[in-house]
Amino acid sequence: MAEYEKKVRNILSEYGCKFMRHGKGDHDIWFSPITNRKIVVDGKIKSRHIANEIMKQSGISYRF
């Protein structure tokens, strides 16, 4: 299976999303200026469906 966490973090950064803090376990909290919301990003994203859901929550139209 592919690992998507690095790609997701790079795309979030490109679109102006900012890392806020570490969450519980291996999750991180990011802020999206597009949707004005906080987003939870898992440290081990193995499913493209979860990666796409993170993109959707952040307001970015990128799909894997």
Secondary structure, 3 states (H helix, E strand, C coil): CCCCHHHHHHHHHHCCCEEEEECCCCEEEEEECCCCEEEEEECCCCCHHHHHHHHHHHCCCCCC
